[in-house]
Amino acid sequence: MIKFIKNFRKDEDGAVTVDWVVLTAAVAALAGVAYTSIASGVDGIAGATDTALSGASVNVNLGSNPTP
C-alpha cells in the first residue's frame, strides 16, 4: 500500500490536462470580464447611433426621371 501511494504521488499523468483546464477557465473568466466592461460602452454608442439615424432623411436622385 505504501508503494502504491509513493507511485501515485510521483505519477504526473493528467498534470497537463489540469493545466489546460485551469488555463481555459482563466481565458473564459477574462472574456467574461471584458464583455461586462465593454457592454455598457457599446450600449451607449448604439443609443447615440439610433438617435442620430432616427432624425436622418435620405434623398435619392435617380437622374433624369426622379420619382416624387
PDB file of N, CA, C and O in Angstrom:
ATOM      1  N   MET A   1       0.828  -1.199   0.000  1.00  0.00           N
ATOM      2  CA  MET A   1       0.000   0.000   0.000  1.00  0.00           C
ATOM      3  C   MET A   1       0.869   1.258   0.000  1.00  0.00           C
ATOM      4  O   MET A   1       0.542   2.231  -0.680  1.00  0.00           O
ATOM      5  N   ILE A   2       1.935   1.252   0.730  1.00  0.00           N
ATOM      6  CA  ILE A   2       2.822   2.417   0.794  1.00  0.00           C
ATOM      7  C   ILE A   2       3.492   2.622  -0.568  1.00  0.00           C
ATOM      8  O   ILE A   2       3.681   3.754  -1.011  1.00  0.00           O
ATOM      9  N   LYS A   3       3.848   1.512  -1.223  1.00  0.00           N
ATOM     10  CA  LYS A   3       4.441   1.624  -2.549  1.00  0.00           C
ATOM     11  C   LYS A   3       3.455   2.254  -3.531  1.00  0.00           C
ATOM     12  O   LYS A   3       3.845   3.072  -4.364  1.00  0.00           O
ATOM     13  N   PHE A   4       2.183   1.877  -3.436  1.00  0.00           N
ATOM     14  CA  PHE A   4       1.156   2.455  -4.297  1.00  0.00           C
ATOM     15  C   PHE A   4       1.033   3.960  -4.069  1.00  0.00           C
ATOM     16  O   PHE A   4       0.932   4.724  -5.029  1.00  0.00           O
ATOM     17  N   ILE A   5       1.041   4.385  -2.832  1.00  0.00           N
ATOM     18  CA  ILE A   5       0.917   5.820  -2.503  1.00  0.00           C
ATOM     19  C   ILE A   5       2.122   6.595  -3.033  1.00  0.00           C
ATOM     20  O   ILE A   5       1.963   7.692  -3.567  1.00  0.00           O
ATOM     21  N   LYS A   6       3.322   6.038  -2.891  1.00  0.00           N
ATOM     22  CA  LYS A   6       4.519   6.717  -3.394  1.00  0.00           C
ATOM     23  C   LYS A   6       4.480   6.825  -4.926  1.00  0.00           C
ATOM     24  O   LYS A   6       4.817   7.865  -5.491  1.00  0.00           O
ATOM     25  N   ASN A   7       4.072   5.757  -5.575  1.00  0.00           N
ATOM     26  CA  ASN A   7       3.971   5.786  -7.032  1.00  0.00           C
ATOM     27  C   ASN A   7       2.885   6.764  -7.485  1.00  0.00           C
ATOM     28  O   ASN A   7       3.059   7.476  -8.473  1.00  0.00           O
ATOM     29  N   PHE A   8       1.778   6.795  -6.769  1.00  0.00           N
ATOM     30  CA  PHE A   8       0.689   7.711  -7.105  1.00  0.00           C
ATOM     31  C   PHE A   8       1.141   9.164  -6.981  1.00  0.00           C
ATOM     32  O   PHE A   8       0.796   9.998  -7.818  1.00  0.00           O
ATOM     33  N   ARG A   9       1.896   9.458  -5.958  1.00  0.00           N
ATOM     34  CA  ARG A   9       2.386  10.813  -5.717  1.00  0.00           C
ATOM     35  C   ARG A   9       3.380  11.252  -6.795  1.00  0.00           C
ATOM     36  O   ARG A   9       3.408  12.423  -7.172  1.00  0.00           O
ATOM     37  N   LYS A  10       4.191  10.318  -7.290  1.00  0.00           N
ATOM     38  CA  LYS A  10       5.183  10.639  -8.304  1.00  0.00           C
ATOM     39  C   LYS A  10       4.596  10.689  -9.720  1.00  0.00           C
ATOM     40  O   LYS A  10       5.181  11.292 -10.621  1.00  0.00           O
ATOM     41  N   ASP A  11       3.462  10.066  -9.901  1.00  0.00           N
ATOM     42  CA  ASP A  11       2.857   9.982 -11.240  1.00  0.00           C
ATOM     43  C   ASP A  11       2.379  11.357 -11.682  1.00  0.00           C
ATOM     44  O   ASP A  11       1.669  12.042 -10.946  1.00  0.00           O
ATOM     45  N   GLU A  12       2.773  11.761 -12.897  1.00  0.00           N
ATOM     46  CA  GLU A  12       2.411  13.080 -13.402  1.00  0.00           C
ATOM     47  C   GLU A  12       1.407  13.004 -14.544  1.00  0.00           C
ATOM     48  O   GLU A  12       1.156  14.012 -15.204  1.00  0.00           O
ATOM     49  N   ASP A  13       0.830  11.841 -14.789  1.00  0.00           N
ATOM     50  CA  ASP A  13      -0.195  11.722 -15.821  1.00  0.00           C
ATOM     51  C   ASP A  13      -1.402  12.568 -15.430  1.00  0.00           C
ATOM     52  O   ASP A  13      -1.872  12.503 -14.294  1.00  0.00           O
ATOM     53  N   GLY A  14      -1.892  13.347 -16.360  1.00  0.00           N
ATOM     54  CA  GLY A  14      -3.043  14.193 -16.092  1.00  0.00           C
ATOM     55  C   GLY A  14      -2.666  15.607 -15.667  1.00  0.00           C
ATOM     56  O   GLY A  14      -3.530  16.481 -15.605  1.00  0.00           O
ATOM     57  N   ALA A  15      -1.408  15.842 -15.379  1.00  0.00           N
ATOM     58  CA  ALA A  15      -0.995  17.188 -14.952  1.00  0.00           C
ATOM     59  C   ALA A  15      -1.188  18.194 -16.089  1.00  0.00           C
ATOM     60  O   ALA A  15      -1.582  19.335 -15.846  1.00  0.00           O
ATOM     61  N   VAL A  16      -0.917  17.782 -17.310  1.00  0.00           N
ATOM     62  CA  VAL A  16      -1.090  18.665 -18.461  1.00  0.00           C
ATOM     63  C   VAL A  16      -2.576  18.973 -18.660  1.00  0.00           C
ATOM     64  O   VAL A  16      -2.942  20.095 -19.010  1.00  0.00           O
ATOM     65  N   THR A  17      -3.413  17.985 -18.440  1.00  0.00           N
ATOM     66  CA  THR A  17      -4.848  18.192 -18.563  1.00  0.00           C
ATOM     67  C   THR A  17      -5.337  19.217 -17.552  1.00  0.00           C
ATOM     68  O   THR A  17      -6.134  20.095 -17.884  1.00  0.00           O
ATOM     69  N   VAL A  18      -4.866  19.107 -16.341  1.00  0.00           N
ATOM     70  CA  VAL A  18      -5.249  20.074 -15.300  1.00  0.00           C
ATOM     71  C   VAL A  18      -4.770  21.468 -15.690  1.00  0.00           C
ATOM     72  O   VAL A  18      -5.500  22.442 -15.504  1.00  0.00           O
ATOM     73  N   ASP A  19      -3.569  21.577 -16.222  1.00  0.00           N
ATOM     74  CA  ASP A  19      -3.054  22.877 -16.658  1.00  0.00           C
ATOM     75  C   ASP A  19      -3.951  23.484 -17.739  1.00  0.00           C
ATOM     76  O   ASP A  19      -4.263  24.674 -17.690  1.00  0.00           O
ATOM     77  N   TRP A  20      -4.365  22.674 -18.709  1.00  0.00           N
ATOM     78  CA  TRP A  20      -5.223  23.181 -19.778  1.00  0.00           C
ATOM     79  C   TRP A  20      -6.596  23.578 -19.255  1.00  0.00           C
ATOM     80  O   TRP A  20      -7.165  24.570 -19.711  1.00  0.00           O
ATOM     81  N   VAL A  21      -7.129  22.829 -18.317  1.00  0.00           N
ATOM     82  CA  VAL A  21      -8.436  23.178 -17.750  1.00  0.00           C
ATOM     83  C   VAL A  21      -8.349  24.507 -17.006  1.00  0.00           C
ATOM     84  O   VAL A  21      -9.230  25.357 -17.140  1.00  0.00           O
ATOM     85  N   VAL A  22      -7.298  24.684 -16.231  1.00  0.00           N
ATOM     86  CA  VAL A  22      -7.124  25.944 -15.493  1.00  0.00           C
ATOM     87  C   VAL A  22      -6.907  27.101 -16.459  1.00  0.00           C
ATOM     88  O   VAL A  22      -7.463  28.182 -16.262  1.00  0.00           O
ATOM     89  N   LEU A  23      -6.111  26.892 -17.494  1.00  0.00           N
ATOM     90  CA  LEU A  23      -5.860  27.939 -18.478  1.00  0.00           C
ATOM     91  C   LEU A  23      -7.138  28.312 -19.225  1.00  0.00           C
ATOM     92  O   LEU A  23      -7.403  29.493 -19.451  1.00  0.00           O
ATOM     93  N   THR A  24      -7.926  27.316 -19.606  1.00  0.00           N
ATOM     94  CA  THR A  24      -9.179  27.575 -20.306  1.00  0.00           C
ATOM     95  C   THR A  24     -10.173  28.316 -19.414  1.00  0.00           C
ATOM     96  O   THR A  24     -10.876  29.213 -19.877  1.00  0.00           O
ATOM     97  N   ALA A  25     -10.230  27.946 -18.149  1.00  0.00           N
ATOM     98  CA  ALA A  25     -11.108  28.648 -17.208  1.00  0.00           C
ATOM     99  C   ALA A  25     -10.673  30.103 -17.043  1.00  0.00           C
ATOM    100  O   ALA A  25     -11.514  30.998 -16.962  1.00  0.00           O
ATOM    101  N   ALA A  26      -9.375  30.337 -16.994  1.00  0.00           N
ATOM    102  CA  ALA A  26      -8.878  31.714 -16.865  1.00  0.00           C
ATOM    103  C   ALA A  26      -9.227  32.539 -18.101  1.00  0.00           C
ATOM    104  O   ALA A  26      -9.616  33.700 -17.977  1.00  0.00           O
ATOM    105  N   VAL A  27      -9.093  31.959 -19.280  1.00  0.00           N
ATOM    106  CA  VAL A  27      -9.437  32.677 -20.511  1.00  0.00           C
ATOM    107  C   VAL A  27     -10.935  32.975 -20.557  1.00  0.00           C
ATOM    108  O   VAL A  27     -11.338  34.067 -20.958  1.00  0.00           O
ATOM    109  N   ALA A  28     -11.755  32.013 -20.149  1.00  0.00           N
ATOM    110  CA  ALA A  28     -13.203  32.234 -20.135  1.00  0.00           C
ATOM    111  C   ALA A  28     -13.576  33.325 -19.135  1.00  0.00           C
ATOM    112  O   ALA A  28     -14.440  34.156 -19.419  1.00  0.00           O
ATOM    113  N   ALA A  29     -12.940  33.329 -17.984  1.00  0.00           N
ATOM    114  CA  ALA A  29     -13.209  34.367 -16.987  1.00  0.00           C
ATOM    115  C   ALA A  29     -12.778  35.743 -17.501  1.00  0.00           C
ATOM    116  O   ALA A  29     -13.478  36.733 -17.292  1.00  0.00           O
ATOM    117  N   LEU A  30     -11.645  35.802 -18.162  1.00  0.00           N
ATOM    118  CA  LEU A  30     -11.172  37.066 -18.720  1.00  0.00           C
ATOM    119  C   LEU A  30     -12.116  37.567 -19.805  1.00  0.00           C
ATOM    120  O   LEU A  30     -12.371  38.767 -19.899  1.00  0.00           O
ATOM    121  N   ALA A  31     -12.631  36.666 -20.615  1.00  0.00           N
ATOM    122  CA  ALA A  31     -13.594  37.053 -21.640  1.00  0.00           C
ATOM    123  C   ALA A  31     -14.868  37.596 -21.009  1.00  0.00           C
ATOM    124  O   ALA A  31     -15.441  38.562 -21.513  1.00  0.00           O
ATOM    125  N   GLY A  32     -15.315  36.997 -19.926  1.00  0.00           N
ATOM    126  CA  GLY A  32     -16.499  37.494 -19.227  1.00  0.00           C
ATOM    127  C   GLY A  32     -16.283  38.882 -18.651  1.00  0.00           C
ATOM    128  O   GLY A  32     -17.166  39.735 -18.739  1.00  0.00           O
ATOM    129  N   VAL A  33     -15.129  39.111 -18.070  1.00  0.00           N
ATOM    130  CA  VAL A  33     -14.812  40.431 -17.526  1.00  0.00           C
ATOM    131  C   VAL A  33     -14.733  41.472 -18.638  1.00  0.00           C
ATOM    132  O   VAL A  33     -15.231  42.587 -18.487  1.00  0.00           O
ATOM    133  N   ALA A  34     -14.108  41.108 -19.750  1.00  0.00           N
ATOM    134  CA  ALA A  34     -14.016  42.036 -20.877  1.00  0.00           C
ATOM    135  C   ALA A  34     -15.401  42.352 -21.421  1.00  0.00           C
ATOM    136  O   ALA A  34     -15.684  43.501 -21.758  1.00  0.00           O
ATOM    137  N   TYR A  35     -16.260  41.353 -21.512  1.00  0.00           N
ATOM    138  CA  TYR A  35     -17.617  41.579 -22.020  1.00  0.00           C
ATOM    139  C   TYR A  35     -18.383  42.545 -21.128  1.00  0.00           C
ATOM    140  O   TYR A  35     -19.026  43.468 -21.626  1.00  0.00           O
ATOM    141  N   THR A  36     -18.323  42.346 -19.833  1.00  0.00           N
ATOM    142  CA  THR A  36     -19.078  43.228 -18.936  1.00  0.00           C
ATOM    143  C   THR A  36     -18.548  44.652 -18.960  1.00  0.00           C
ATOM    144  O   THR A  36     -19.317  45.602 -18.814  1.00  0.00           O
ATOM    145  N   SER A  37     -17.245  44.812 -19.141  1.00  0.00           N
ATOM    146  CA  SER A  37     -16.704  46.173 -19.167  1.00  0.00           C
ATOM    147  C   SER A  37     -16.983  46.867 -20.500  1.00  0.00           C
ATOM    148  O   SER A  37     -17.088  48.093 -20.537  1.00  0.00           O
ATOM    149  N   ILE A  38     -17.104  46.125 -21.574  1.00  0.00           N
ATOM    150  CA  ILE A  38     -17.340  46.709 -22.890  1.00  0.00           C
ATOM    151  C   ILE A  38     -18.830  46.911 -23.158  1.00  0.00           C
ATOM    152  O   ILE A  38     -19.199  47.807 -23.917  1.00  0.00           O
ATOM    153  N   ALA A  39     -19.679  46.107 -22.557  1.00  0.00           N
ATOM    154  CA  ALA A  39     -21.114  46.110 -22.873  1.00  0.00           C
ATOM    155  C   ALA A  39     -21.763  47.474 -22.646  1.00  0.00           C
ATOM    156  O   ALA A  39     -22.561  47.916 -23.473  1.00  0.00           O
ATOM    157  N   SER A  40     -21.440  48.143 -21.553  1.00  0.00           N
ATOM    158  CA  SER A  40     -22.080  49.435 -21.283  1.00  0.00           C
ATOM    159  C   SER A  40     -21.667  50.488 -22.311  1.00  0.00           C
ATOM    160  O   SER A  40     -22.490  51.308 -22.719  1.00  0.00           O
ATOM    161  N   GLY A  41     -20.423  50.474 -22.726  1.00  0.00           N
ATOM    162  CA  GLY A  41     -19.970  51.417 -23.744  1.00  0.00           C
ATOM    163  C   GLY A  41     -20.632  51.169 -25.084  1.00  0.00           C
ATOM    164  O   GLY A  41     -20.989  52.111 -25.791  1.00  0.00           O
ATOM    165  N   VAL A  42     -20.794  49.914 -25.431  1.00  0.00           N
ATOM    166  CA  VAL A  42     -21.435  49.564 -26.696  1.00  0.00           C
ATOM    167  C   VAL A  42     -22.908  49.984 -26.666  1.00  0.00           C
ATOM    168  O   VAL A  42     -23.431  50.476 -27.667  1.00  0.00           O
ATOM    169  N   ASP A  43     -23.572  49.795 -25.540  1.00  0.00           N
ATOM    170  CA  ASP A  43     -24.967  50.223 -25.418  1.00  0.00           C
ATOM    171  C   ASP A  43     -25.089  51.733 -25.603  1.00  0.00           C
ATOM    172  O   ASP A  43     -26.024  52.207 -26.248  1.00  0.00           O
ATOM    173  N   GLY A  44     -24.161  52.477 -25.046  1.00  0.00           N
ATOM    174  CA  GLY A  44     -24.188  53.935 -25.204  1.00  0.00           C
ATOM    175  C   GLY A  44     -23.979  54.363 -26.645  1.00  0.00           C
ATOM    176  O   GLY A  44     -24.677  55.248 -27.138  1.00  0.00           O
ATOM    177  N   ILE A  45     -23.030  53.745 -27.319  1.00  0.00           N
ATOM    178  CA  ILE A  45     -22.765  54.079 -28.720  1.00  0.00           C
ATOM    179  C   ILE A  45     -23.954  53.682 -29.591  1.00  0.00           C
ATOM    180  O   ILE A  45     -24.327  54.416 -30.507  1.00  0.00           O
ATOM    181  N   ALA A  46     -24.542  52.538 -29.311  1.00  0.00           N
ATOM    182  CA  ALA A  46     -25.698  52.085 -30.093  1.00  0.00           C
ATOM    183  C   ALA A  46     -26.871  53.048 -29.909  1.00  0.00           C
ATOM    184  O   ALA A  46     -27.584  53.339 -30.869  1.00  0.00           O
ATOM    185  N   GLY A  47     -27.077  53.541 -28.700  1.00  0.00           N
ATOM    186  CA  GLY A  47     -28.146  54.507 -28.452  1.00  0.00           C
ATOM    187  C   GLY A  47     -27.912  55.815 -29.173  1.00  0.00           C
ATOM    188  O   GLY A  47     -28.842  56.396 -29.734  1.00  0.00           O
ATOM    189  N   ALA A  48     -26.673  56.283 -29.163  1.00  0.00           N
ATOM    190  CA  ALA A  48     -26.346  57.525 -29.859  1.00  0.00           C
ATOM    191  C   ALA A  48     -26.509  57.366 -31.372  1.00  0.00           C
ATOM    192  O   ALA A  48     -26.981  58.281 -32.046  1.00  0.00           O
ATOM    193  N   THR A  49     -26.125  56.220 -31.897  1.00  0.00           N
ATOM    194  CA  THR A  49     -26.288  55.953 -33.328  1.00  0.00           C
ATOM    195  C   THR A  49     -27.762  55.892 -33.695  1.00  0.00           C
ATOM    196  O   THR A  49     -28.164  56.415 -34.734  1.00  0.00           O
ATOM    197  N   ASP A  50     -28.561  55.266 -32.865  1.00  0.00           N
ATOM    198  CA  ASP A  50     -30.003  55.189 -33.107  1.00  0.00           C
ATOM    199  C   ASP A  50     -30.623  56.577 -33.128  1.00  0.00           C
ATOM    200  O   ASP A  50     -31.450  56.880 -33.988  1.00  0.00           O
ATOM    201  N   THR A  51     -30.226  57.415 -32.190  1.00  0.00           N
ATOM    202  CA  THR A  51     -30.748  58.780 -32.143  1.00  0.00           C
ATOM    203  C   THR A  51     -30.351  59.563 -33.392  1.00  0.00           C
ATOM    204  O   THR A  51     -31.170  60.278 -33.968  1.00  0.00           O
ATOM    205  N   ALA A  52     -29.108  59.427 -33.803  1.00  0.00           N
ATOM    206  CA  ALA A  52     -28.634  60.157 -34.977  1.00  0.00           C
ATOM    207  C   ALA A  52     -29.338  59.680 -36.254  1.00  0.00           C
ATOM    208  O   ALA A  52     -29.696  60.489 -37.110  1.00  0.00           O
ATOM    209  N   LEU A  53     -29.533  58.371 -36.373  1.00  0.00           N
ATOM    210  CA  LEU A  53     -30.162  57.847 -37.586  1.00  0.00           C
ATOM    211  C   LEU A  53     -31.666  58.059 -37.604  1.00  0.00           C
ATOM    212  O   LEU A  53     -32.267  58.087 -38.678  1.00  0.00           O
ATOM    213  N   SER A  54     -32.278  58.207 -36.461  1.00  0.00           N
ATOM    214  CA  SER A  54     -33.722  58.430 -36.412  1.00  0.00           C
ATOM    215  C   SER A  54     -34.091  59.777 -37.026  1.00  0.00           C
ATOM    216  O   SER A  54     -35.156  59.911 -37.628  1.00  0.00           O
ATOM    217  N   GLY A  55     -33.233  60.763 -36.881  1.00  0.00           N
ATOM    218  CA  GLY A  55     -33.510  62.086 -37.421  1.00  0.00           C
ATOM    219  C   GLY A  55     -32.993  62.286 -38.830  1.00  0.00           C
ATOM    220  O   GLY A  55     -33.181  63.361 -39.400  1.00  0.00           O
ATOM    221  N   ALA A  56     -32.359  61.304 -39.403  1.00  0.00           N
ATOM    222  CA  ALA A  56     -31.782  61.452 -40.740  1.00  0.00           C
ATOM    223  C   ALA A  56     -32.820  61.178 -41.808  1.00  0.00           C
ATOM    224  O   ALA A  56     -33.737  60.378 -41.621  1.00  0.00           O
ATOM    225  N   SER A  57     -32.656  61.856 -42.930  1.00  0.00           N
ATOM    226  CA  SER A  57     -33.518  61.581 -44.078  1.00  0.00           C
ATOM    227  C   SER A  57     -32.633  61.290 -45.275  1.00  0.00           C
ATOM    228  O   SER A  57     -31.495  61.752 -45.360  1.00  0.00           O
ATOM    229  N   VAL A  58     -33.180  60.517 -46.192  1.00  0.00           N
ATOM    230  CA  VAL A  58     -32.410  60.114 -47.369  1.00  0.00           C
ATOM    231  C   VAL A  58     -33.129  60.623 -48.599  1.00  0.00           C
ATOM    232  O   VAL A  58     -34.313  60.343 -48.787  1.00  0.00           O
ATOM    233  N   ASN A  59     -32.431  61.367 -49.438  1.00  0.00           N
ATOM    234  CA  ASN A  59     -32.967  61.855 -50.705  1.00  0.00           C
ATOM    235  C   ASN A  59     -32.242  61.130 -51.821  1.00  0.00           C
ATOM    236  O   ASN A  59     -31.013  61.139 -51.892  1.00  0.00           O
ATOM    237  N   VAL A  60     -33.018  60.501 -52.692  1.00  0.00           N
ATOM    238  CA  VAL A  60     -32.432  59.734 -53.784  1.00  0.00           C
ATOM    239  C   VAL A  60     -32.743  60.437 -55.100  1.00  0.00           C
ATOM    240  O   VAL A  60     -33.907  60.682 -55.416  1.00  0.00           O
ATOM    241  N   ASN A  61     -31.727  60.755 -55.853  1.00  0.00           N
ATOM    242  CA  ASN A  61     -31.884  61.336 -57.186  1.00  0.00           C
ATOM    243  C   ASN A  61     -31.535  60.266 -58.196  1.00  0.00           C
ATOM    244  O   ASN A  61     -30.390  59.820 -58.266  1.00  0.00           O
ATOM    245  N   LEU A  62     -32.518  59.853 -58.980  1.00  0.00           N
ATOM    246  CA  LEU A  62     -32.306  58.772 -59.932  1.00  0.00           C
ATOM    247  C   LEU A  62     -31.940  59.273 -61.323  1.00  0.00           C
ATOM    248  O   LEU A  62     -31.997  58.505 -62.284  1.00  0.00           O
ATOM    249  N   GLY A  63     -31.584  60.481 -61.446  1.00  0.00           N
ATOM    250  CA  GLY A  63     -31.167  61.015 -62.745  1.00  0.00           C
ATOM    251  C   GLY A  63     -32.233  61.873 -63.378  1.00  0.00           C
ATOM    252  O   GLY A  63     -32.772  62.763 -62.721  1.00  0.00           O
ATOM    253  N   SER A  64     -32.556  61.634 -64.637  1.00  0.00           N
ATOM    254  CA  SER A  64     -33.470  62.494 -65.368  1.00  0.00           C
ATOM    255  C   SER A  64     -34.931  62.276 -65.003  1.00  0.00           C
ATOM    256  O   SER A  64     -35.747  63.173 -65.214  1.00  0.00           O
ATOM    257  N   ASN A  65     -35.286  61.126 -64.467  1.00  0.00           N
ATOM    258  CA  ASN A  65     -36.681  60.857 -64.103  1.00  0.00           C
ATOM    259  C   ASN A  65     -36.816  60.599 -62.595  1.00  0.00           C
ATOM    260  O   ASN A  65     -37.049  59.466 -62.174  1.00  0.00           O
ATOM    261  N   PRO A  66     -36.669  61.641 -61.800  1.00  0.00           N
ATOM    262  CA  PRO A  66     -36.798  61.413 -60.350  1.00  0.00           C
ATOM    263  C   PRO A  66     -38.254  61.103 -59.989  1.00  0.00           C
ATOM    264  O   PRO A  66     -39.184  61.657 -60.575  1.00  0.00           O
ATOM    265  N   THR A  67     -38.426  60.240 -59.051  1.00  0.00           N
ATOM    266  CA  THR A  67     -39.769  59.930 -58.584  1.00  0.00           C
ATOM    267  C   THR A  67     -40.163  60.921 -57.497  1.00  0.00           C
ATOM    268  O   THR A  67     -39.326  61.341 -56.699  1.00  0.00           O
ATOM    269  N   PRO A  68     -41.426  61.290 -57.468  1.00  0.00           N
ATOM    270  CA  PRO A  68     -41.868  62.286 -56.475  1.00  0.00           C
ATOM    271  C   PRO A  68     -41.873  61.746 -55.079  1.00  0.00           C
ATOM    272  O   PRO A  68     -42.219  62.464 -54.141  1.00  0.00           O
TER     273      PRO A  68
END
